[in-house]
Amino acid sequence: MGENRDNRVVLCGANAYEQKYYFNEQFAGIPESIKEELHVICVLFTEEVGGVFTIVFEEDGSISLETNAEEDDLLYDEISSGLLVGEIRRNRQELLESLQLYYRVFVLHDRTVLEEG
C-alpha cells in the first residue's frame, strides 16, 4: 500500500480476504486514540460488507473512502458498501476533517489552513 498513483497516499485499510489491517507508518504522529478509531472503522467495514476498504489522502489533502472487491466475490455487498461509506462520512465527519487538516499541515506543509481557522 503506502503511496500510490497520482501522489495519493493510503492512510489505512483493511482486507477481508487476507483478514489484515494496514496503517501507514508515515502517519505515526497521529494520536493513538485516532489510530484505534481508524482501525475499528476499517475492520468493521470489511466484516460487514467484505472486500477491501481504504482511507486515502488525495493530492490536495482531501480524504477518499474507497471500497472494492474481487470480481468473483459473490458475498461482497455493493449496496451496503455505498450506504456504509455514507454513514462513515456522516458519523465521523469531525474525525475526517481533523485528518485532512493534519495531512495538509504536517505533510503538505500548507500553513494557510492555520490562518483560515
DSSP file (Angstrom, degrees, kcal/mol; ACC not computed):
  #  RESIDUE AA STRUCTURE BP1 BP2  ACC     N-H-->O    O-->H-N    N-H-->O    O-->H-N    TCO  KAPPA ALPHA  PHI   PSI    X-CA   Y-CA   Z-CA
    1    1 A M              0   0    0      0, 0.0     2,-0.3     0, 0.0    11,-0.0   0.000 360.0 360.0 360.0-123.2    0.0    0.0    0.0
    2    2 A G        +     0   0    0      8,-0.1     8,-2.6     7,-0.0     2,-0.4  -0.519 360.0  10.7  73.6-132.1    1.6    3.3    1.0
    3    3 A E  E    S+A    9   0A   0     -2,-0.3     6,-0.2     6,-0.2     2,-0.2  -0.668  75.7 175.5 -86.6 136.2    1.9    5.8   -1.8
    4    4 A N  E >>  -A    8   0A   0      4,-2.7     3,-0.7    -2,-0.4     4,-0.6  -0.548  38.0 -35.5-126.5-165.4    0.1    5.0   -5.0
    5    5 A R  G >4 S+     0   0    0      1,-0.2     3,-1.4    -2,-0.2    -1,-0.3  -0.011 117.7  19.2 -54.5 153.6   -0.5    6.6   -8.3
    6    6 A D  G 34 S-     0   0    0      1,-0.3    53,-0.3    -3,-0.1    -1,-0.2   0.768 126.4 -70.1  59.4  31.9   -1.1   10.3   -8.7
    7    7 A N  G <4 S+     0   0    0     -3,-0.7     2,-0.3     1,-0.2    -1,-0.3   0.756  90.1 148.3  59.6  26.5    0.5   11.2   -5.4
    8    8 A R  E <<  -A    4   0A   0     -3,-1.4    -4,-2.7    -4,-0.6     2,-0.5  -0.706  33.6-152.3 -87.3 145.2   -2.3    9.7   -3.4
    9    9 A V  E     -AB   3  57A   0     48,-2.3    48,-3.5    -2,-0.3     2,-0.4  -0.976   9.4-133.6-126.4 126.4   -1.3    8.3   -0.1
   10   10 A V  E     - B   0  56A   0     -8,-2.6    46,-0.2    -2,-0.5     3,-0.1  -0.629  17.2-174.6 -76.2 127.6   -3.1    5.5    1.7
   11   11 A L  E     -     0   0A   0     44,-3.0    13,-2.7    -2,-0.4     2,-0.3   0.901  64.3 -34.4 -84.1 -50.8   -3.6    6.2    5.4
   12   12 A C  E     +CB  23  55A   0     43,-1.3    43,-2.9    11,-0.2    -1,-0.4  -0.976  59.8 175.2-163.3 169.1   -5.0    2.9    6.4
   13   13 A G  E     -CB  22  54A   0      9,-2.1     9,-3.1    -2,-0.3     2,-0.3  -0.983  19.1-134.8-172.7 166.2   -7.1    0.0    5.2
   14   14 A A  E     -CB  21  53A   0     39,-2.6    39,-2.6    -2,-0.3     2,-0.5  -0.979   9.6-153.3-135.1 148.9   -8.5   -3.5    5.8
   15   15 A N  E  >> -CB  20  52A   0      5,-2.6     5,-1.5    -2,-0.3     4,-1.1  -0.968   4.3-165.9-126.7 114.1   -8.7   -6.5    3.6
   16   16 A A  T  45S+     0   0    0     35,-3.0    36,-0.1    -2,-0.5    -1,-0.1   0.795  89.2  57.9 -69.6 -27.6  -11.4   -9.1    4.3
   17   17 A Y  T  45S+     0   0    0     34,-0.3    -1,-0.2     1,-0.2    35,-0.1   0.905 120.5  25.8 -70.7 -41.3   -9.7  -11.7    2.0
   18   18 A E  T  45S-     0   0    0      2,-0.1    -1,-0.2    -3,-0.0    -2,-0.2   0.476 101.0-130.6 -99.0  -4.2   -6.5  -11.7    4.0
   19   19 A Q  T  <5 +     0   0    0     -4,-1.1     2,-0.3     1,-0.2    -3,-0.2   0.938  61.2 138.0  49.3  53.5   -8.1  -10.6    7.3
   20   20 A K  E   < -C   15   0A   0     -5,-1.5    -5,-2.6     2,-0.0     2,-0.4  -0.926  45.8-150.9-128.9 152.4   -5.4   -7.9    7.7
   21   21 A Y  E     -C   14   0A   0     -2,-0.3     2,-0.4    -7,-0.2    -7,-0.2  -0.954  13.4-161.4-118.8 141.4   -5.3   -4.3    8.7
   22   22 A Y  E     -C   13   0A   0     -9,-3.1    -9,-2.1    -2,-0.4     2,-0.4  -0.980   8.9-176.3-125.3 134.7   -2.7   -1.8    7.4
   23   23 A F  E     -C   12   0A   0     -2,-0.4     2,-0.6   -11,-0.2   -11,-0.2  -0.995  29.9-124.8-129.1 126.8   -1.7    1.5    8.9
   24   24 A N    >   -     0   0    0    -13,-2.7     3,-2.3    -2,-0.4    -2,-0.0  -0.576  13.4-151.5 -72.8 113.2    0.8    3.7    7.0
   25   25 A E  G >  S+     0   0    0     -2,-0.6     3,-1.6     1,-0.3    -1,-0.2   0.580  87.2  83.3 -65.9  -9.2    3.6    4.4    9.5
   26   26 A Q  G 3  S+     0   0    0      1,-0.3    -1,-0.3     2,-0.1     3,-0.3   0.752  93.7  50.1 -60.3 -21.9    4.3    7.7    7.7
   27   27 A F  G X   +     0   0    0     -3,-2.3     3,-2.0     1,-0.2    -1,-0.3  -0.074  68.6 127.6-108.3  31.9    1.4    8.9   10.0
   28   28 A A  T <   +     0   0    0     -3,-1.6    -1,-0.2     1,-0.3    -2,-0.1   0.727  63.5  70.8 -60.5 -22.3    2.8    7.5   13.2
   29   29 A G  T 3  S+     0   0    0     -3,-0.3    -1,-0.3    -4,-0.1    -2,-0.1   0.577  71.6 106.7 -74.0  -9.5    2.4   11.0   14.8
   30   30 A I  S <  S-     0   0    0     -3,-2.0     5,-0.1     1,-0.1    -3,-0.0  -0.515  87.2 -95.7 -68.7 135.6   -1.4   10.7   14.8
   31   31 A P    >>  -     0   0    0      0, 0.0     4,-2.1     0, 0.0     3,-0.7  -0.153  28.4-119.4 -54.7 146.1   -2.6   10.1   18.3
   32   32 A E  H 3> S+     0   0    0      1,-0.2     4,-2.8     2,-0.2     5,-0.2   0.858 111.3  58.7 -55.6 -40.3   -3.2    6.5   19.4
   33   33 A S  H 3> S+     0   0    0      1,-0.2     4,-1.9     2,-0.2    -1,-0.2   0.878 108.8  45.2 -61.2 -36.7   -6.9    7.1   20.1
   34   34 A I  H <> S+     0   0    0     -3,-0.7     4,-2.6     2,-0.2    -1,-0.2   0.892 110.7  53.2 -73.3 -39.7   -7.4    8.2   16.5
   35   35 A K  H  X S+     0   0    0     -4,-2.1     4,-2.3     1,-0.2    -2,-0.2   0.918 110.4  48.6 -58.5 -42.7   -5.4    5.3   15.2
   36   36 A E  H  X S+     0   0    0     -4,-2.8     4,-2.5     2,-0.2    -1,-0.2   0.902 110.1  50.9 -64.5 -40.9   -7.6    2.9   17.2
   37   37 A E  H  X S+     0   0    0     -4,-1.9     4,-2.6    -5,-0.2    -2,-0.2   0.908 110.5  49.2 -63.3 -41.8  -10.7    4.5   15.8
   38   38 A L  H  X S+     0   0    0     -4,-2.6     4,-2.6     2,-0.2     5,-0.2   0.903 109.7  52.6 -62.2 -41.6   -9.4    4.2   12.3
   39   39 A H  H  X S+     0   0    0     -4,-2.3     4,-2.5    -5,-0.2     5,-0.3   0.937 110.9  46.4 -59.4 -48.2   -8.6    0.5   12.9
   40   40 A V  H  X S+     0   0    0     -4,-2.5     4,-2.7     1,-0.2     5,-0.3   0.927 111.9  50.9 -61.7 -46.5  -12.2   -0.1   14.2
   41   41 A I  H  X S+     0   0    0     -4,-2.6     4,-2.0     1,-0.2    -2,-0.2   0.942 114.4  43.4 -56.9 -50.0  -13.8    1.7   11.2
   42   42 A C  H  X S+     0   0    0     -4,-2.6     4,-2.1     2,-0.2    -2,-0.2   0.924 116.8  44.4 -65.1 -46.3  -11.8   -0.2    8.7
   43   43 A V  H  X S+     0   0    0     -4,-2.5     4,-2.2    -5,-0.2     5,-0.2   0.920 113.8  49.0 -68.6 -43.3  -12.1   -3.7   10.2
   44   44 A L  H  X S+     0   0    0     -4,-2.7     4,-2.2    -5,-0.3     5,-0.2   0.889 109.1  55.1 -63.0 -36.9  -15.9   -3.3   11.0
   45   45 A F  H  X>S+     0   0    0     -4,-2.0     4,-2.9    -5,-0.3     5,-0.6   0.958 111.4  42.1 -59.2 -51.2  -16.4   -2.1    7.4
   46   46 A T  H  X5S+     0   0    0     -4,-2.1     4,-0.7     1,-0.2    -1,-0.2   0.810 112.8  54.1 -70.9 -28.0  -14.8   -5.2    5.9
   47   47 A E  H  <5S+     0   0    0     -4,-2.2    -1,-0.2    -5,-0.2    -2,-0.2   0.883 116.9  37.7 -68.7 -37.0  -16.5   -7.5    8.4
   48   48 A E  H  <5S+     0   0    0     -4,-2.2    -2,-0.2    -5,-0.2    -3,-0.2   0.896 136.4  15.8 -80.5 -41.3  -19.9   -6.1    7.5
   49   49 A V  H  <5S-     0   0    0     -4,-2.9    28,-1.4    -5,-0.2    -3,-0.2   0.756  93.1-142.9-106.3 -31.8  -19.5   -5.7    3.7
   50   50 A G     << +     0   0    0     -4,-0.7    -1,-0.2    -5,-0.6    18,-0.1  -0.483  56.2  76.5  93.3-171.6  -16.4   -7.7    2.7
   51   51 A G  S    S-     0   0    0     -2,-0.2   -35,-3.0    16,-0.1     2,-0.4  -0.303  92.4 -44.0  71.5-149.8  -13.8   -6.7    0.1
   52   52 A V  E     -BD  15  68A   0     16,-3.0    16,-2.0   -37,-0.2     2,-0.4  -0.973  49.2-168.3-124.4 134.6  -11.1   -4.2    0.7
   53   53 A F  E     +BD  14  67A   0    -39,-2.6   -39,-2.6    -2,-0.4     2,-0.3  -0.989  10.0 176.3-126.0 130.3  -11.6   -0.8    2.4
   54   54 A T  E     -BD  13  66A   0     12,-2.8    12,-3.0    -2,-0.4     2,-0.5  -0.977  25.7-145.8-134.4 148.8   -9.1    2.0    2.4
   55   55 A I  E     -BD  12  65A   0    -43,-2.9   -44,-3.0    -2,-0.3   -43,-1.3  -0.971  31.4-173.6-110.3 121.6   -8.9    5.6    3.6
   56   56 A V  E     -BD  10  64A   0      8,-2.8     8,-3.0    -2,-0.5     2,-0.5  -0.930  24.6-136.2-125.3 136.9   -6.8    7.6    1.2
   57   57 A F  E     -BD   9  63A   0    -48,-3.5   -48,-2.3    -2,-0.4     6,-0.2  -0.814  26.5-141.1 -87.0 127.0   -5.4   11.1    1.2
   58   58 A E    >   -     0   0    0      4,-3.5     3,-1.9    -2,-0.5   -51,-0.1  -0.340  31.5 -96.7 -77.6 168.4   -5.8   12.8   -2.2
   59   59 A E  T 3  S+     0   0    0      1,-0.3    -1,-0.1   -53,-0.3   -52,-0.0   0.825 125.9  51.5 -57.0 -33.9   -3.1   15.0   -3.6
   60   60 A D  T 3  S-     0   0    0      2,-0.0    -1,-0.3     1,-0.0     3,-0.1   0.443 123.6-101.9 -85.9   0.7   -4.9   18.1   -2.4
   61   61 A G  S <  S+     0   0    0     -3,-1.9    43,-0.2     1,-0.3    42,-0.2   0.315  79.6 131.5  97.8  -8.5   -5.3   16.7    1.1
   62   62 A S        -     0   0    0     -5,-0.1    -4,-3.5    41,-0.1     2,-0.4  -0.315  55.1-118.6 -72.6 164.4   -8.9   15.7    0.9
   63   63 A I  E     -D   57   0A   0     -6,-0.2     2,-0.4    -3,-0.1    -6,-0.2  -0.871  21.1-164.1-111.1 137.1   -9.9   12.2    2.0
   64   64 A S  E     -D   56   0A   0     -8,-3.0    -8,-2.8    -2,-0.4     2,-0.6  -0.952  10.0-151.4-115.2 139.1  -11.4    9.4    0.0
   65   65 A L  E     -D   55   0A   0     -2,-0.4     2,-0.4   -10,-0.2   -10,-0.2  -0.953  26.4-172.7-106.0 116.5  -13.1    6.3    1.4
   66   66 A E  E     +D   54   0A   0    -12,-3.0   -12,-2.8    -2,-0.6     2,-0.4  -0.893  13.3 177.3-120.3 141.4  -12.6    3.6   -1.1
   67   67 A T  E     +D   53   0A   0     -2,-0.4     2,-0.3   -14,-0.2   -14,-0.2  -0.997   8.6 156.4-139.0 143.6  -14.0    0.1   -1.3
   68   68 A N  E     -D   52   0A   0    -16,-2.0   -16,-3.0    -2,-0.4     2,-0.3  -0.969  18.7-151.3-156.6 170.3  -13.7   -2.7   -3.8
   69   69 A A        -     0   0    0     -2,-0.3     2,-0.1   -18,-0.2    -2,-0.0  -0.950  32.3 -89.9-143.7 160.4  -13.9   -6.4   -4.2
   70   70 A E    >   -     0   0    0     -2,-0.3     3,-2.0     1,-0.1     6,-0.2  -0.454  43.3-115.0 -69.3 148.0  -12.5   -9.2   -6.2
   71   71 A E  T 3  S+     0   0    0      1,-0.3    -1,-0.1    -2,-0.1    -2,-0.0   0.830 114.0  47.8 -55.1 -37.3  -14.6   -9.9   -9.3
   72   72 A D  T 3  S+     0   0    0      2,-0.0     2,-1.2     1,-0.0    -1,-0.3   0.269  79.1 118.2 -91.7  12.9  -15.6  -13.4   -8.2
   73   73 A D    <   +     0   0    0     -3,-2.0     3,-0.5     1,-0.2    -1,-0.0  -0.680  33.6 174.3 -83.9  99.3  -16.6  -12.3   -4.7
   74   74 A L  S    S+     0   0    0     -2,-1.2    -1,-0.2     1,-0.2    -3,-0.0   0.651  74.8  59.7 -79.2 -15.7  -20.3  -13.2   -4.5
   75   75 A L  S    S+     0   0    0     -3,-0.1    -1,-0.2     2,-0.1     2,-0.2   0.641  76.8 107.9 -87.8 -15.2  -20.6  -12.2   -0.8
   76   76 A Y        -     0   0    0     -3,-0.5     2,-0.8    -6,-0.2   -26,-0.2  -0.460  61.9-148.1 -66.5 129.8  -19.5   -8.6   -1.3
   77   77 A D     >  -     0   0    0    -28,-1.4     4,-2.1    -2,-0.2     5,-0.1  -0.832  16.7-178.1-106.3  97.6  -22.5   -6.3   -0.9
   78   78 A E  H  > S+     0   0    0     -2,-0.8     4,-1.9     2,-0.2    -1,-0.2   0.857  82.3  51.0 -65.9 -36.7  -22.0   -3.3   -3.1
   79   79 A I  H  > S+     0   0    0      2,-0.2     4,-2.1     1,-0.2    -1,-0.2   0.953 112.6  44.9 -66.9 -49.5  -25.2   -1.6   -2.0
   80   80 A S  H  > S+     0   0    0      1,-0.2     4,-2.8     2,-0.2     5,-0.2   0.865 109.0  59.8 -60.4 -35.2  -24.4   -1.9    1.7
   81   81 A S  H  X S+     0   0    0     -4,-2.1     4,-2.2     1,-0.2    -1,-0.2   0.939 106.9  44.2 -58.0 -50.2  -20.9   -0.8    0.9
   82   82 A G  H  X S+     0   0    0     -4,-1.9     4,-1.9     1,-0.2    -1,-0.2   0.892 114.5  49.5 -63.3 -40.9  -22.1    2.6   -0.5
   83   83 A L  H  X S+     0   0    0     -4,-2.1     4,-2.2     1,-0.2    -2,-0.2   0.902 111.1  49.2 -64.7 -41.3  -24.5    3.0    2.4
   84   84 A L  H  X S+     0   0    0     -4,-2.8     4,-2.6     2,-0.2    -2,-0.2   0.869 107.7  53.6 -69.3 -37.3  -21.8    2.3    4.9
   85   85 A V  H  X S+     0   0    0     -4,-2.2     4,-2.4    -5,-0.2    -1,-0.2   0.932 110.9  47.9 -60.3 -44.9  -19.4    4.8    3.3
   86   86 A G  H  X S+     0   0    0     -4,-1.9     4,-2.1     1,-0.2    -2,-0.2   0.892 110.9  50.8 -62.1 -40.5  -22.1    7.5    3.5
   87   87 A E  H  X S+     0   0    0     -4,-2.2     4,-3.1     2,-0.2     5,-0.3   0.906 110.2  49.1 -64.5 -42.4  -22.7    6.6    7.2
   88   88 A I  H  X S+     0   0    0     -4,-2.6     4,-2.4     1,-0.2    -2,-0.2   0.927 110.0  51.8 -62.9 -44.4  -19.0    6.8    8.0
   89   89 A R  H  < S+     0   0    0     -4,-2.4    -1,-0.2    -5,-0.2    -2,-0.2   0.898 116.7  40.1 -59.4 -40.9  -18.8   10.2    6.3
   90   90 A R  H >< S+     0   0    0     -4,-2.1     3,-0.9    -5,-0.2     4,-0.2   0.955 121.5  39.3 -72.4 -51.5  -21.7   11.5    8.3
   91   91 A N  H 3< S+     0   0    0     -4,-3.1    -2,-0.2     1,-0.2    -3,-0.2   0.736 125.1  36.7 -75.6 -23.5  -20.9   10.0   11.7
   92   92 A R  T 3X S+     0   0    0     -4,-2.4     4,-2.7    -5,-0.3    -1,-0.2   0.033  76.5 122.9-116.6  24.8  -17.2   10.5   11.5
   93   93 A Q  H <> S+     0   0    0     -3,-0.9     4,-2.6     1,-0.2     5,-0.2   0.895  76.0  49.7 -56.0 -44.5  -17.2   13.9    9.8
   94   94 A E  H  > S+     0   0    0     -4,-0.2     4,-2.2     1,-0.2    -1,-0.2   0.911 111.8  48.6 -63.4 -42.5  -15.2   15.6   12.5
   95   95 A L  H  > S+     0   0    0      2,-0.2     4,-2.3     1,-0.2    -2,-0.2   0.937 112.8  47.7 -61.1 -47.8  -12.6   12.9   12.5
   96   96 A L  H  X S+     0   0    0     -4,-2.7     4,-2.2     1,-0.2    -2,-0.2   0.894 111.7  50.0 -63.9 -40.1  -12.2   13.0    8.7
   97   97 A E  H  X S+     0   0    0     -4,-2.6     4,-2.2    -5,-0.2    -1,-0.2   0.898 110.3  50.6 -64.9 -39.1  -11.9   16.8    8.8
   98   98 A S  H  X S+     0   0    0     -4,-2.2     4,-2.6     2,-0.2    -2,-0.2   0.898 109.8  50.1 -64.4 -40.6   -9.3   16.6   11.5
   99   99 A L  H  X S+     0   0    0     -4,-2.3     4,-2.6     2,-0.2    -2,-0.2   0.894 109.4  51.4 -64.9 -39.8   -7.3   14.1    9.5
  100  100 A Q  H  X S+     0   0    0     -4,-2.2     4,-2.7     2,-0.2    -2,-0.2   0.921 111.2  48.0 -61.6 -43.4   -7.5   16.3    6.4
  101  101 A L  H  X S+     0   0    0     -4,-2.2     4,-2.5     2,-0.2     5,-0.3   0.929 111.1  50.9 -62.5 -45.7   -6.2   19.3    8.5
  102  102 A Y  H  X>S+     0   0    0     -4,-2.6     4,-3.0     1,-0.2     5,-0.5   0.929 112.7  46.5 -55.9 -47.9   -3.4   17.1    9.9
  103  103 A Y  I  X>S+     0   0    0     -4,-2.6     5,-2.3     1,-0.2     4,-1.8   0.920 112.6  48.8 -63.9 -45.1   -2.4   16.0    6.4
  104  104 A R  I  <5S+     0   0    0     -4,-2.7     6,-3.4   -43,-0.2    -1,-0.2   0.891 120.3  36.8 -64.4 -38.3   -2.5   19.5    4.9
  105  105 A V  I  <5S+     0   0    0     -4,-2.5     4,-0.2     4,-0.2    -2,-0.2   0.948 127.7  30.0 -79.1 -50.6   -0.4   21.0    7.7
  106  106 A F  I  <5S+     0   0    0     -4,-3.0    -3,-0.2    -5,-0.3    -2,-0.2   0.730 132.8  26.4 -89.5 -22.9    2.1   18.2    8.5
  107  107 A V  I  <<S+     0   0    0     -4,-1.8    -3,-0.2    -5,-0.5    -4,-0.1   0.828 132.3  31.4-105.0 -48.6    2.5   16.5    5.1
  108  108 A L  S   <S-     0   0    0     -5,-2.3    -3,-0.2     2,-0.1    -4,-0.2   0.606  95.0-136.6 -85.0 -11.4    1.7   19.2    2.5
  109  109 A H        +     0   0    0     -6,-0.4     2,-1.1     1,-0.2    -4,-0.2   0.874  41.2 165.6  55.8  41.1    3.1   22.0    4.8
  110  110 A D    >   +     0   0    0     -6,-3.4     3,-0.7     1,-0.2     4,-0.3  -0.767  13.8 176.7 -89.8  98.0    0.1   24.1    3.9
  111  111 A R  T >>  +     0   0    0     -2,-1.1     4,-1.0     1,-0.2     3,-1.0   0.631  66.2  80.2 -79.1 -13.7    0.2   26.9    6.6
  112  112 A T  H 3> S+     0   0    0      1,-0.2     4,-1.6     2,-0.2     3,-0.2   0.808  83.1  63.7 -64.8 -27.5   -2.8   28.7    5.1
  113  113 A V  H <> S+     0   0    0     -3,-0.7     4,-1.3     1,-0.2    -1,-0.2   0.811  98.5  55.1 -66.7 -28.2   -5.2   26.3    6.7
  114  114 A L  H <4 S+     0   0    0     -3,-1.0    -1,-0.2    -4,-0.3    -2,-0.2   0.839 107.6  48.9 -71.8 -32.5   -4.0   27.5   10.1
  115  115 A E  H  < S+     0   0    0     -4,-1.0    -2,-0.2    -3,-0.2    -1,-0.2   0.797 106.1  58.0 -75.2 -29.5   -4.8   31.1    9.2
  116  116 A E  H  <        0   0    0     -4,-1.6    -2,-0.2     1,-0.2    -1,-0.2   0.881 360.0 360.0 -66.4 -39.0   -8.3   30.0    8.0
  117  117 A G     <        0   0    0     -4,-1.3    -1,-0.2     0, 0.0    -2,-0.1   0.470 360.0 360.0 -66.0 360.0   -9.3   28.6   11.3
